[in-house]
Amino acid sequence: MLFLRLISYLPFGVLYRISDFLFFVSYRVLKYRRNIVWNNLKNSFPEKPEMELRKIEKQFYANLCDYGVETLKLLTISKEDLSKRMPYLNGDLLNPYRDQQQSVILLASHQFNWEWLVTSSSINLPLPIDFIYQKQTSELFDRFSTVVRTRFGAYPIERQSTAREAIKRKSILRAIAIVVDQFPTFEKRYWTTFLSQDTAFFRGVGQLTTLTQYPAFYVESKKIKRGYYQARLIPLVSPPFEKGSEEVVDKYVASLEKSIQELPANWLWSHARWKEKKLVS
């Protein structure tokens, strides 16, 4: 961790030169997950010509390498610099909820840079942040992720403890943040159409809104230029919610797909998102 911290003190200009080198190695030499990325892009945008898809693919790898060095920078970046580089355009949208002592749910995705998004929320939003995370198999990476995400006061909740912690902390005013666009490996799945394909999402998202009766927002992250992003809150649903309702998932999926269509290279295409197909009954 000390070595990573020392690297994070490097100025952004030097870190981005490292990112350029990582791009060359991952894209040109190792061809890191190129087959997965290409198949995901081709299946998600069947209407786009190959030349356009190749351009998206290349830009995605550049964004992914920038993500790596930017996330490392979270170990030492100042509040002021992070706030400038990842502002929330409409964070004051949560002011009425804070004033009414109403907690909320924030649903994010793997849009670059989602690590900056989580950490920045502790600075730029008017509610304290609880974030739900999946424990990593690598002890070093798990510790690193926890350190950078909690650096400005966010409270971590392991995914398996979500329901228990939601009840335990129900009297605490907060925003519960969760990234919910990855493949639900163990959890119950909710199938819908996303990016031209049958796609599984966490059924637990609907269960969480039903359990807490908190309003939910989609948190969109846009890369404006290298090292600068903008976050925006988009209202999705408000209580009361009936048991079994999947309205929040449907609206989240629609908002996420709109964001991806607008900036396709800004999403994590190297994830095996469609590794399992929907079973036809």
NORRA-V68738 format. One record per residue. N is the residue number from 1. RES is the residue in one letter. SS is DSSP state (H for helix, E for strand, C for the rest). PSI is psi in whole degrees, -180 to 180 (NA if undefined). Layout:
n: {N | N}
res: {RES | RES}
ss: {SS | SS}
psi: {PSI | PSI}
This chain:
n: {1 | 2 | 3 | 4 | 5 | 6 | 7 | 8 | 9 | 10 | 11 | 12 | 13 | 14 | 15 | 16 | 17 | 18 | 19 | 20 | 21 | 22 | 23 | 24 | 25 | 26 | 27 | 28 | 29 | 30 | 31 | 32 | 33 | 34 | 35 | 36 | 37 | 38 | 39 | 40 | 41 | 42 | 43 | 44 | 45 | 46 | 47 | 48 | 49 | 50 | 51 | 52 | 53 | 54 | 55 | 56 | 57 | 58 | 59 | 60 | 61 | 62 | 63 | 64 | 65 | 66 | 67 | 68 | 69 | 70 | 71 | 72 | 73 | 74 | 75 | 76 | 77 | 78 | 79 | 80 | 81 | 82 | 83 | 84 | 85 | 86 | 87 | 88 | 89 | 90 | 91 | 92 | 93 | 94 | 95 | 96 | 97 | 98 | 99 | 100 | 101 | 102 | 103 | 104 | 105 | 106 | 107 | 108 | 109 | 110 | 111 | 112 | 113 | 114 | 115 | 116 | 117 | 118 | 119 | 120 | 121 | 122 | 123 | 124 | 125 | 126 | 127 | 128 | 129 | 130 | 131 | 132 | 133 | 134 | 135 | 136 | 137 | 138 | 139 | 140 | 141 | 142 | 143 | 144 | 145 | 146 | 147 | 148 | 149 | 150 | 151 | 152 | 153 | 154 | 155 | 156 | 157 | 158 | 159 | 160 | 161 | 162 | 163 | 164 | 165 | 166 | 167 | 168 | 169 | 170 | 171 | 172 | 173 | 174 | 175 | 176 | 177 | 178 | 179 | 180 | 181 | 182 | 183 | 184 | 185 | 186 | 187 | 188 | 189 | 190 | 191 | 192 | 193 | 194 | 195 | 196 | 197 | 198 | 199 | 200 | 201 | 202 | 203 | 204 | 205 | 206 | 207 | 208 | 209 | 210 | 211 | 212 | 213 | 214 | 215 | 216 | 217 | 218 | 219 | 220 | 221 | 222 | 223 | 224 | 225 | 226 | 227 | 228 | 229 | 230 | 231 | 232 | 233 | 234 | 235 | 236 | 237 | 238 | 239 | 240 | 241 | 242 | 243 | 244 | 245 | 246 | 247 | 248 | 249 | 250 | 251 | 252 | 253 | 254 | 255 | 256 | 257 | 258 | 259 | 260 | 261 | 262 | 263 | 264 | 265 | 266 | 267 | 268 | 269 | 270 | 271 | 272 | 273 | 274 | 275 | 276 | 277 | 278 | 279 | 280 | 281}
res: {M | L | F | L | R | L | I | S | Y | L | P | F | G | V | L | Y | R | I | S | D | F | L | F | F | V | S | Y | R | V | L | K | Y | R | R | N | I | V | W | N | N | L | K | N | S | F | P | E | K | P | E | M | E | L | R | K | I | E | K | Q | F | Y | A | N | L | C | D | Y | G | V | E | T | L | K | L | L | T | I | S | K | E | D | L | S | K | R | M | P | Y | L | N | G | D | L | L | N | P | Y | R | D | Q | Q | Q | S | V | I | L | L | A | S | H | Q | F | N | W | E | W | L | V | T | S | S | S | I | N | L | P | L | P | I | D | F | I | Y | Q | K | Q | T | S | E | L | F | D | R | F | S | T | V | V | R | T | R | F | G | A | Y | P | I | E | R | Q | S | T | A | R | E | A | I | K | R | K | S | I | L | R | A | I | A | I | V | V | D | Q | F | P | T | F | E | K | R | Y | W | T | T | F | L | S | Q | D | T | A | F | F | R | G | V | G | Q | L | T | T | L | T | Q | Y | P | A | F | Y | V | E | S | K | K | I | K | R | G | Y | Y | Q | A | R | L | I | P | L | V | S | P | P | F | E | K | G | S | E | E | V | V | D | K | Y | V | A | S | L | E | K | S | I | Q | E | L | P | A | N | W | L | W | S | H | A | R | W | K | E | K | K | L | V | S}
ss: {C | H | H | H | H | H | H | H | C | C | C | H | H | H | H | H | H | H | H | H | H | H | H | H | H | H | H | H | H | C | C | C | C | H | H | H | H | H | H | H | H | H | H | H | C | C | C | C | C | H | H | H | H | H | H | H | H | H | H | H | H | H | H | H | H | H | H | H | H | H | H | H | H | C | C | C | C | C | H | H | H | H | H | H | H | E | E | E | C | C | H | H | H | H | H | H | H | H | H | C | C | C | C | E | E | E | E | E | C | C | E | C | C | H | H | H | H | H | H | H | H | H | H | H | C | C | C | C | E | E | E | E | E | C | C | C | C | C | H | H | H | H | H | H | H | H | H | H | H | H | C | C | C | C | E | E | E | E | H | H | H | H | H | H | H | H | H | H | C | C | C | C | C | C | E | E | E | E | E | C | C | C | C | C | C | C | C | C | E | E | E | E | E | E | C | C | E | E | E | E | E | E | C | H | H | H | H | H | H | H | H | H | C | C | E | E | E | E | E | E | E | E | E | E | E | C | C | E | E | E | E | E | E | E | E | E | E | C | C | C | C | C | C | C | C | C | H | H | H | H | H | H | H | H | H | H | H | H | H | H | H | H | C | H | H | H | E | C | C | C | C | C | C | C | C | C | C | C | C | C | C}
psi: {-36 | -42 | -43 | -39 | -41 | -41 | -37 | -17 | -14 | 145 | 159 | -37 | -42 | -42 | -37 | -24 | -38 | -42 | -40 | -40 | -43 | -36 | -47 | -44 | -48 | -38 | -44 | -40 | -65 | -24 | 52 | 115 | 33 | -38 | -42 | -48 | -47 | -44 | -40 | -45 | -46 | -40 | -28 | -29 | 67 | -18 | -13 | 140 | 160 | -38 | -41 | -39 | -38 | -37 | -42 | -44 | -48 | -44 | -35 | -46 | -36 | -44 | -39 | -41 | -38 | -41 | -42 | -50 | -32 | -40 | -38 | -37 | -20 | -19 | -29 | -5 | 146 | 160 | -43 | -43 | -43 | -41 | -36 | -35 | -20 | 70 | 155 | 119 | -31 | 42 | -25 | -7 | -24 | -5 | -45 | -35 | -41 | -45 | -30 | 6 | 41 | 117 | 161 | 169 | 133 | 119 | 112 | -178 | 180 | 58 | 139 | 140 | 108 | -26 | -42 | -37 | -48 | -48 | -39 | -29 | -30 | -22 | -41 | -4 | 150 | 4 | 144 | 151 | 128 | 133 | 140 | 133 | 159 | 123 | 134 | 151 | -32 | 121 | -39 | -48 | -37 | -42 | -43 | -48 | -43 | -41 | -48 | -34 | -28 | 2 | -33 | 23 | 1 | 151 | 124 | 140 | 118 | 141 | -42 | -18 | 12 | -53 | -44 | -44 | -33 | -40 | -44 | -38 | 20 | -30 | -4 | 128 | 124 | 170 | 126 | 114 | 136 | 136 | 121 | 23 | 4 | 167 | 129 | 94 | -47 | -32 | 162 | 143 | 145 | 118 | 136 | 175 | 127 | 123 | 49 | 14 | 152 | 126 | 137 | 137 | 167 | 120 | -23 | -19 | -46 | -38 | -35 | -42 | -37 | -42 | -44 | -28 | 40 | 143 | 150 | 145 | 146 | 135 | 111 | 136 | 128 | 134 | 117 | -46 | 178 | 121 | 4 | 131 | 170 | 136 | 145 | 137 | 133 | 114 | 136 | -63 | 156 | 148 | 162 | 150 | 136 | 149 | 132 | -2 | 135 | 18 | -40 | -38 | -44 | -43 | -35 | -47 | -43 | -42 | -42 | -44 | -39 | -42 | -43 | -39 | -35 | -43 | 77 | -29 | -2 | 9 | 159 | 91 | -12 | -4 | 138 | 67 | -32 | 42 | -19 | 142 | 155 | 132 | 131 | 120 | NA}
